[in-house]
């Protein structure tokens, strides 16, 4: 499936469009609602970026000014709502993101590809610290999930918290497994040796055989 290029590609735009399905909102209310529902764990919610995305959505014709409102002496706030095109594009964009896996390049995956360079002891220490931090994040995420659901927010509205928890738990469990394999010796560790003027990784058993 070919991914179509859209005039708005910032995923914060997806969040804005999703909120406007419920009711027209002004940007300040959008940001507050996203944070209240812990959506800032899924989107980078920054006030300046949010206003920029709103302007991009207006230029694309996906949302439009609905009304203005004023609270006390505060400046007027512009309230935005979906256009017919915006609703159609939101559904298309969302459907595409759910259906089509996209190749991502997380930093942890890049680091793990060179785990051997740390050596067994340092790798165990680094992974152990990551496991501890993941445990903290998992506990915080569970509490945040409980808090949001305790406000009678429909589970479907925050189901991404379940996904994030599942992914964090899977990463932690994998890291624990690797630490165990390093410590019991089932994950063999190659050695960096010099061969023909260059450094190469070689199997530890191979090195011992050459030395004998």
Steps between C-alpha positions, in 0.01 A plus 500: 500500500641839397500764772346819362673830565271740685518879540509444878719213621576602860329240721391776735261590218345156536442572869334835420273342241410224744401749769285699260295189430356551848426872482642830374792621715753781526872406511539561874217255571654251257834506684332472842286205388795317348700534821204407718457177305874424511518542121828685546649151537406439135538850352748783561254750642664844500289813482703661221503183292128453556418846365726437200320171429160669533608761244620224266166321531318824421716559190435142387125561534463220756372723780344844503408773746174414672458788745686716750466514878633721776547418869528806726770740386686236300538552124246340273568137416419354162306176510558256216292220352539232235422569138348222292838456329676491837277225634557296185878552510516414870325167443726422203818594690400303808404193298835509319700528822320203656528281192854573382808423714764769456871430542621692802852545634487517881825590675490195727490267200803677356688469830413133546652422161840585655438357847802274462735798508415566867625164618293262716537680833424849373215371283339340805537824696354712219208264439440473874467876530266508200286230660474703822397812307248303296351363822455859622342607169268199502382578855443867407313401183276260692418773750430751222276248328310438823462875559363563150259209513398612849371821341255282305686559175396224255771235478504527120607866528822405681564153360845613383604494867440124498712464189782708649491293820510175305800620295687622810437171682614301197822704478566459871439124486731466200773696677463278807534193281818631336652588839427147619659347190813715540533405865453126447724494194241386243549821303854459369710814480739552210839664545644795312840398364745639248529300180698612196525854630131546577276432797234231454253319722572131538347216698665446839540126436665570165752730670586236760553240227742728318695568818532123570 
